[in-house]
Amino acid sequence: MTATVAAKIWLDYDQDELNRQYDQRSVVPDGDDYKAADAKASAEARAETACRLDIPYSVTPDETLDVFPATNPGAPILVFLHGGAWTRGSKSTESFIAPPLVAAGAAVVLVDFTLCPSGTLAGMVEQCRRAVAWAHTHAADINGDADRIVIAGHSSGSHLAAMMLVTDWASPRMPGDLIKGCVITSGIYDLTPVRLTYRNQYLHLDDAAVEALSPIKQLRPGLPPVALFYGGKELAEFRRQGHAFADALRAAGGTVSEQDLPGLNHFEMGRRLADTNGPVHKAALKLMGL
């Protein structure tokens, strides 16, 4: 009997393998343990570092943010968007990144938004835009400088951060160059293959959504500089996504630094902003002018 060969649906992947490529727990089955440790470290960070929690940035209950003000006025602001496959995660498990950044001279804003399937990906992007606009409008309230905002994210949060990067901010209330830099780790920047995976059961992407919500399809000249990272132990598709986005940014005339961090899995990559000796933390400081 001749064995049946599964059809390839994206690059050299059949359906099962493509689904696996977009499931980080397929290679890190104890991912929940990492997040539990992050939550514990975050609770300690909130107890030990001055912060203001659950500040509304718009009208719905999910639209809140946590602020770790800078020690001195006029500081740069890092706005961080959490990951979790667009379906889970919270700002409350990411507080641990704030103390080292505050110690270096920054203000830090951590954002919550409505997750899928309760919300849509397009709605999530709009909420993140409102949160960034809040940081600009309220910069002085957190000892920040409205002209020194850097966006950052991890995993699906890096997709959202990249969407903030490509947003046209110009309006009567916001400057076109609102974002001065972008630090992204382990992200997804082209939704074309994502639409073909199990994730589309909750993302409900069609051709128009893939075009509008893929940062790689929204590039233009004049974007702010980007520091992009992925880990040596991450799934091949996540690594490919990062490299392809970096190449596309360069082709569009952008300034981008790209780094593969050996030996790190997806959940370890989510901790790099707090590693004061590591390249992600140092890249964030550089983009903030610290």
VENHU-V614116 format. One record per residue. N is the residue number from 1. RES is the residue in three letters. SS is DSSP state (2 for helix, 1 for strand, 0 for the rest). PHI is phi in radians with two decimals (999 if undefined). Layout:
n = {N & N}
res = {RES & RES}
ss = {SS & SS}
phi = {PHI & PHI}
This chain:
n = {1 & 2 & 3 & 4 & 5 & 6 & 7 & 8 & 9 & 10 & 11 & 12 & 13 & 14 & 15 & 16 & 17 & 18 & 19 & 20 & 21 & 22 & 23 & 24 & 25 & 26 & 27 & 28 & 29 & 30 & 31 & 32 & 33 & 34 & 35 & 36 & 37 & 38 & 39 & 40 & 41 & 42 & 43 & 44 & 45 & 46 & 47 & 48 & 49 & 50 & 51 & 52 & 53 & 54 & 55 & 56 & 57 & 58 & 59 & 60 & 61 & 62 & 63 & 64 & 65 & 66 & 67 & 68 & 69 & 70 & 71 & 72 & 73 & 74 & 75 & 76 & 77 & 78 & 79 & 80 & 81 & 82 & 83 & 84 & 85 & 86 & 87 & 88 & 89 & 90 & 91 & 92 & 93 & 94 & 95 & 96 & 97 & 98 & 99 & 100 & 101 & 102 & 103 & 104 & 105 & 106 & 107 & 108 & 109 & 110 & 111 & 112 & 113 & 114 & 115 & 116 & 117 & 118 & 119 & 120 & 121 & 122 & 123 & 124 & 125 & 126 & 127 & 128 & 129 & 130 & 131 & 132 & 133 & 134 & 135 & 136 & 137 & 138 & 139 & 140 & 141 & 142 & 143 & 144 & 145 & 146 & 147 & 148 & 149 & 150 & 151 & 152 & 153 & 154 & 155 & 156 & 157 & 158 & 159 & 160 & 161 & 162 & 163 & 164 & 165 & 166 & 167 & 168 & 169 & 170 & 171 & 172 & 173 & 174 & 175 & 176 & 177 & 178 & 179 & 180 & 181 & 182 & 183 & 184 & 185 & 186 & 187 & 188 & 189 & 190 & 191 & 192 & 193 & 194 & 195 & 196 & 197 & 198 & 199 & 200 & 201 & 202 & 203 & 204 & 205 & 206 & 207 & 208 & 209 & 210 & 211 & 212 & 213 & 214 & 215 & 216 & 217 & 218 & 219 & 220 & 221 & 222 & 223 & 224 & 225 & 226 & 227 & 228 & 229 & 230 & 231 & 232 & 233 & 234 & 235 & 236 & 237 & 238 & 239 & 240 & 241 & 242 & 243 & 244 & 245 & 246 & 247 & 248 & 249 & 250 & 251 & 252 & 253 & 254 & 255 & 256 & 257 & 258 & 259 & 260 & 261 & 262 & 263 & 264 & 265 & 266 & 267 & 268 & 269 & 270 & 271 & 272 & 273 & 274 & 275 & 276 & 277 & 278 & 279 & 280 & 281 & 282 & 283 & 284 & 285 & 286 & 287 & 288 & 289 & 290}
res = {MET & THR & ALA & THR & VAL & ALA & ALA & LYS & ILE & TRP & LEU & ASP & TYR & ASP & GLN & ASP & GLU & LEU & ASN & ARG & GLN & TYR & ASP & GLN & ARG & SER & VAL & VAL & PRO & ASP & GLY & ASP & ASP & TYR & LYS & ALA & ALA & ASP & ALA & LYS & ALA & SER & ALA & GLU & ALA & ARG & ALA & GLU & THR & ALA & CYS & ARG & LEU & ASP & ILE & PRO & TYR & SER & VAL & THR & PRO & ASP & GLU & THR & LEU & ASP & VAL & PHE & PRO & ALA & THR & ASN & PRO & GLY & ALA & PRO & ILE & LEU & VAL & PHE & LEU & HIS & GLY & GLY & ALA & TRP & THR & ARG & GLY & SER & LYS & SER & THR & GLU & SER & PHE & ILE & ALA & PRO & PRO & LEU & VAL & ALA & ALA & GLY & ALA & ALA & VAL & VAL & LEU & VAL & ASP & PHE & THR & LEU & CYS & PRO & SER & GLY & THR & LEU & ALA & GLY & MET & VAL & GLU & GLN & CYS & ARG & ARG & ALA & VAL & ALA & TRP & ALA & HIS & THR & HIS & ALA & ALA & ASP & ILE & ASN & GLY & ASP & ALA & ASP & ARG & ILE & VAL & ILE & ALA & GLY & HIS & SER & SER & GLY & SER & HIS & LEU & ALA & ALA & MET & MET & LEU & VAL & THR & ASP & TRP & ALA & SER & PRO & ARG & MET & PRO & GLY & ASP & LEU & ILE & LYS & GLY & CYS & VAL & ILE & THR & SER & GLY & ILE & TYR & ASP & LEU & THR & PRO & VAL & ARG & LEU & THR & TYR & ARG & ASN & GLN & TYR & LEU & HIS & LEU & ASP & ASP & ALA & ALA & VAL & GLU & ALA & LEU & SER & PRO & ILE & LYS & GLN & LEU & ARG & PRO & GLY & LEU & PRO & PRO & VAL & ALA & LEU & PHE & TYR & GLY & GLY & LYS & GLU & LEU & ALA & GLU & PHE & ARG & ARG & GLN & GLY & HIS & ALA & PHE & ALA & ASP & ALA & LEU & ARG & ALA & ALA & GLY & GLY & THR & VAL & SER & GLU & GLN & ASP & LEU & PRO & GLY & LEU & ASN & HIS & PHE & GLU & MET & GLY & ARG & ARG & LEU & ALA & ASP & THR & ASN & GLY & PRO & VAL & HIS & LYS & ALA & ALA & LEU & LYS & LEU & MET & GLY & LEU}
ss = {0 & 0 & 0 & 0 & 0 & 0 & 0 & 1 & 1 & 1 & 0 & 0 & 1 & 1 & 2 & 2 & 2 & 2 & 2 & 2 & 2 & 0 & 0 & 2 & 2 & 2 & 0 & 0 & 0 & 0 & 2 & 2 & 2 & 2 & 2 & 2 & 2 & 2 & 2 & 2 & 2 & 2 & 2 & 2 & 2 & 2 & 2 & 2 & 0 & 0 & 0 & 1 & 1 & 1 & 1 & 1 & 0 & 0 & 0 & 0 & 0 & 0 & 0 & 1 & 1 & 1 & 1 & 1 & 0 & 0 & 0 & 0 & 0 & 0 & 1 & 1 & 1 & 1 & 1 & 1 & 1 & 0 & 0 & 0 & 0 & 0 & 0 & 0 & 0 & 0 & 2 & 2 & 2 & 0 & 2 & 2 & 2 & 2 & 2 & 2 & 2 & 2 & 2 & 0 & 0 & 0 & 1 & 1 & 1 & 1 & 1 & 0 & 0 & 0 & 0 & 0 & 0 & 0 & 0 & 0 & 2 & 2 & 2 & 2 & 2 & 2 & 2 & 2 & 2 & 2 & 2 & 2 & 2 & 2 & 2 & 2 & 2 & 0 & 2 & 2 & 2 & 2 & 0 & 1 & 1 & 1 & 1 & 1 & 1 & 1 & 1 & 1 & 1 & 1 & 0 & 2 & 2 & 2 & 2 & 2 & 2 & 2 & 2 & 2 & 2 & 2 & 0 & 0 & 0 & 0 & 0 & 0 & 0 & 0 & 0 & 0 & 0 & 0 & 1 & 1 & 1 & 1 & 1 & 1 & 1 & 0 & 0 & 0 & 0 & 0 & 0 & 0 & 0 & 2 & 2 & 2 & 0 & 0 & 0 & 2 & 2 & 2 & 2 & 0 & 0 & 0 & 2 & 2 & 2 & 2 & 2 & 2 & 2 & 0 & 2 & 2 & 2 & 0 & 0 & 0 & 0 & 0 & 0 & 0 & 1 & 1 & 1 & 1 & 1 & 1 & 1 & 0 & 0 & 0 & 0 & 2 & 2 & 2 & 2 & 2 & 2 & 2 & 2 & 2 & 2 & 2 & 2 & 2 & 2 & 2 & 2 & 0 & 0 & 0 & 0 & 1 & 1 & 1 & 1 & 1 & 1 & 0 & 0 & 0 & 0 & 2 & 2 & 2 & 2 & 0 & 0 & 2 & 2 & 2 & 0 & 0 & 0 & 0 & 2 & 2 & 2 & 2 & 2 & 2 & 2 & 2 & 2 & 2 & 0 & 0}
phi = {999 & -1.47 & -1.19 & -1.44 & -1.69 & -1.15 & -1.21 & -1.41 & -2.03 & -2.69 & 0.89 & -1.81 & -1.77 & -1.49 & -1.06 & -1.10 & -1.25 & -1.14 & -1.01 & -1.12 & -1.15 & -1.93 & -2.27 & -1.09 & -1.26 & -1.20 & -2.02 & -2.26 & -1.13 & -1.68 & -1.00 & -1.14 & -1.17 & -1.04 & -1.19 & -1.12 & -1.16 & -1.10 & -1.11 & -1.12 & -1.11 & -1.23 & -1.07 & -1.13 & -1.10 & -1.18 & -1.29 & -1.82 & -2.20 & -1.00 & -2.69 & -2.20 & -1.92 & 0.99 & -1.40 & -1.20 & -1.93 & -2.75 & -1.73 & -1.53 & -1.04 & -1.35 & -1.58 & -2.31 & -2.52 & -1.90 & -2.11 & -1.98 & -1.10 & -1.23 & -1.23 & -2.15 & -1.10 & 1.35 & -1.47 & -1.17 & -2.09 & -1.85 & -1.77 & -1.95 & -1.97 & -1.35 & -1.69 & 2.29 & 1.05 & 1.15 & -2.13 & -2.60 & 1.71 & -2.83 & -1.02 & -1.22 & -1.69 & -2.02 & -1.02 & -1.08 & -1.31 & -1.29 & -0.95 & -1.14 & -1.28 & -1.11 & -1.07 & -1.45 & 2.03 & -1.83 & -1.74 & -2.22 & -2.15 & -1.93 & -2.04 & -1.88 & -2.73 & -1.33 & -1.50 & -1.28 & -1.58 & -1.10 & -2.03 & -1.94 & -1.15 & -1.08 & -1.14 & -1.07 & -1.06 & -1.12 & -1.09 & -1.10 & -1.09 & -1.13 & -1.17 & -1.13 & -1.09 & -1.04 & -1.06 & -1.17 & -1.19 & -1.84 & -0.93 & -1.10 & -1.19 & -2.03 & 1.09 & -1.80 & -1.92 & -1.07 & -1.68 & -2.40 & -1.73 & -2.06 & -1.80 & -2.53 & -2.91 & -2.34 & 1.03 & -1.10 & -1.16 & -1.24 & -1.04 & -1.13 & -1.09 & -1.15 & -1.17 & -1.17 & -1.01 & -1.55 & -1.15 & -1.51 & -1.46 & -1.03 & -2.82 & -1.04 & -1.83 & -2.26 & -1.33 & -1.09 & -1.76 & -0.95 & -1.64 & -1.75 & -3.07 & -2.51 & -2.07 & -2.27 & -2.20 & 1.01 & -1.77 & -2.05 & -2.12 & -2.27 & -1.48 & -0.96 & -1.26 & -1.06 & -1.03 & -1.52 & -1.82 & -0.99 & -1.11 & -1.26 & -1.12 & -1.99 & -1.50 & 0.95 & -1.39 & -2.09 & -1.00 & -1.14 & -1.19 & -1.04 & -1.16 & -1.33 & -1.93 & -1.72 & -0.96 & -1.14 & -1.64 & -2.09 & -1.30 & -2.67 & -1.12 & 1.52 & -1.24 & -1.19 & -1.16 & -2.21 & -1.96 & -2.13 & -2.39 & -2.56 & -1.77 & -1.14 & -1.84 & -1.48 & -1.06 & -1.02 & -1.16 & -1.16 & -1.15 & -1.09 & -1.00 & -1.08 & -1.15 & -1.13 & -1.18 & -1.06 & -1.08 & -1.16 & -1.07 & -1.10 & -1.10 & -1.48 & 1.56 & -1.42 & -1.70 & -2.47 & -1.87 & -2.17 & -2.48 & -1.65 & -1.73 & -1.09 & 1.39 & -1.87 & -1.54 & -1.06 & -1.36 & -1.18 & -1.08 & -1.17 & -1.79 & -1.22 & -1.10 & -1.57 & -1.54 & -1.14 & -1.69 & -1.71 & -1.23 & -1.23 & -1.02 & -1.14 & -1.16 & -1.08 & -1.07 & -1.10 & -1.15 & -1.51 & 1.33 & -1.88}
